[in-house]
Amino acid sequence: MSDPDRPALAAILVQLRSRVDTHFAAAQARTPAAFACRSGCDTCCHQRFGVFAAEAEPIRRALADLALRTPVLRARIREQADDPAHQHHCALLVDGACAVYGERPLICRSHGLPIAVADPAPRVDHCPLNFTSGPPPRESVLRLDAVNQPLAVLATLWDRADGEGDRPPARIALADLAREPDPGETP
């Protein structure tokens, strides 16, 4: 059996993102008052992290689209990647909003949800702004392994399609994506 090709893997990523989005929407509908998550709340974006190449690709496309539609915004994102005043915020966060929201990675899609983590001991974690009046309903908790395990397999297959062999998939910093030249642009 051969590995899936890039379009098939991209479709699987879209499906995984959709499942997380659906879980989030159901959790919010179940206990709307328990969620502080709303437009303008960017507390979870006050950090820098990386994504697998499989998730970097749609972000690259979104940034290239911004370069065509809104070049000033695209230039600002690139500047923020190296701005010391912005170093503790996601480089894709502009004026409190994600510039590539529709293509945001899974980690961003799950922020705000109560998350079941098993390392080192099983526990449920969530944004300190959410569920301040009591614990989240069990059916609202997202098992982190249910997202991370398929994402890791997808990332491995994605890299293998690049001829990367059996190495563990590397992560690409979002700030590095913000710095990259867009298609047709000279570095």
C-alpha positions in Angstrom: 0.0 0.0 0.0 1.4 3.4 -0.9 1.2 6.5 1.2 -1.6 9.0 0.4 -0.8 11.9 -1.9 -0.7 15.5 -0.8 -4.3 16.3 -1.9 -5.6 13.3 0.0 -3.6 14.4 3.1 -4.8 18.0 2.8 -8.4 16.7 2.7 -7.8 14.7 5.9 -6.4 17.9 7.6 -9.5 19.8 6.6 -11.7 17.0 8.0 -9.7 17.0 11.3 -10.0 20.8 11.6 -13.7 20.5 10.9 -14.2 18.0 13.7 -12.4 20.2 16.2 -14.4 23.2 15.0 -17.6 21.2 15.4 -16.6 20.1 18.9 -15.8 23.7 19.9 -19.2 24.9 18.6 -21.1 22.2 20.4 -19.2 22.9 23.6 -20.0 26.7 23.3 -23.6 25.9 22.6 -23.8 23.6 25.6 -22.5 26.2 28.1 -22.3 29.6 26.3 -21.9 31.6 29.6 -18.8 29.5 30.5 -16.8 30.7 27.5 -15.0 34.0 27.4 -13.9 33.2 23.8 -15.2 35.9 21.4 -14.0 38.3 18.8 -11.3 40.5 20.4 -10.2 38.0 23.0 -6.6 37.1 22.0 -5.1 35.9 25.3 -4.4 32.5 23.8 -2.4 34.2 21.0 0.2 35.6 23.5 2.8 33.0 22.7 4.9 31.7 19.8 4.8 28.2 18.6 5.3 26.0 15.5 3.2 23.8 13.3 3.9 20.7 11.2 4.6 21.3 7.4 1.1 19.9 6.7 -0.5 22.8 8.6 2.1 25.3 7.4 1.0 24.9 3.8 -2.5 26.3 4.1 -1.1 29.2 6.2 1.4 29.9 3.4 -1.4 30.0 0.9 -3.4 32.4 3.2 -0.4 34.7 3.5 0.2 34.7 -0.3 -3.5 35.6 -0.7 -3.0 38.4 1.8 0.0 39.7 -0.2 -2.3 40.0 -3.2 -5.4 41.3 -1.5 -4.0 43.4 1.4 -0.2 43.9 0.9 0.0 46.4 3.8 -1.4 43.8 6.2 1.0 41.1 4.8 3.9 43.5 5.2 2.9 44.2 8.8 2.7 40.5 9.6 6.3 40.1 8.2 7.5 43.0 10.4 5.9 41.6 13.5 7.8 38.4 13.1 11.0 40.2 14.2 9.5 43.0 16.3 10.8 42.8 19.9 7.6 44.4 21.1 5.6 41.6 19.5 7.9 38.7 20.5 5.5 37.2 23.0 2.5 37.3 20.6 1.8 35.2 17.5 3.3 36.9 14.5 -0.1 36.3 12.7 -2.0 38.3 15.3 -2.8 41.8 14.0 -4.8 44.3 16.1 -6.2 41.5 18.3 -7.3 39.3 15.4 -5.8 36.3 13.5 -4.8 37.4 10.0 -5.2 33.9 8.7 -8.2 32.8 10.9 -9.8 30.5 8.3 -6.5 28.6 8.0 -5.4 28.7 11.6 -3.8 25.5 12.9 -5.4 22.9 15.1 -3.7 24.2 18.3 -5.5 27.5 17.7 -8.8 25.9 16.9 -8.7 24.0 20.2 -7.7 26.9 22.4 -10.4 27.8 24.9 -11.8 24.2 25.0 -11.4 22.1 28.0 -8.6 19.7 27.1 -8.0 16.3 28.5 -4.2 15.7 28.8 -2.6 12.6 30.1 1.0 13.8 30.7 2.2 13.3 33.4 -1.1 12.5 35.1 -4.6 12.7 33.6 -6.1 16.1 34.0 -8.4 18.6 32.3 -7.0 22.0 31.5 -8.7 25.0 30.0 -8.3 28.8 29.6 -8.4 30.4 33.0 -11.0 32.8 31.6 -13.4 30.0 30.8 -15.4 27.8 33.2 -14.9 30.1 36.1 -18.1 29.0 37.8 -17.5 25.3 37.7 -15.9 22.4 35.9 -16.7 21.9 32.2 -19.2 19.2 31.2 -17.5 16.0 30.3 -18.9 16.0 26.8 -17.3 19.3 26.1 -13.8 18.1 27.0 -11.5 17.5 23.9 -9.1 14.6 24.3 -5.9 16.1 23.1 -4.6 12.7 22.0 -7.6 12.4 19.6 -6.2 15.4 17.8 -2.5 15.1 18.2 -2.2 11.4 17.2 -3.9 11.7 13.8 -2.1 15.0 13.2 1.3 13.4 13.9 0.5 10.6 11.5 -0.7 13.1 8.9 2.5 15.2 9.4 4.7 12.1 9.0 3.0 11.1 5.7 3.1 14.7 4.5 6.9 14.8 5.1 7.3 11.4 3.5 5.6 12.7 0.4 8.5 15.2 0.3 11.0 12.4 0.4 11.9 13.1 4.1 12.0 9.4 4.9 11.0 8.2 8.4 12.3 11.1 10.4 10.0 12.6 13.0 8.1 15.5 11.4 9.7 18.9 12.1 7.8 21.9 13.2 7.9 25.3 11.5 7.6 28.4 13.7 4.7 30.6 12.7 7.1 33.6 12.9 9.2 31.8 10.3 6.2 31.5 8.0 5.4 35.2 8.5 9.0 36.0 7.4 8.9 33.9 4.2 8.7 35.6 0.9 5.5 35.1 -1.0 5.3 33.3 -4.3 6.8 35.5 -7.0 8.6 37.7 -4.4 12.4 37.7 -4.3 13.8 36.9 -0.9 
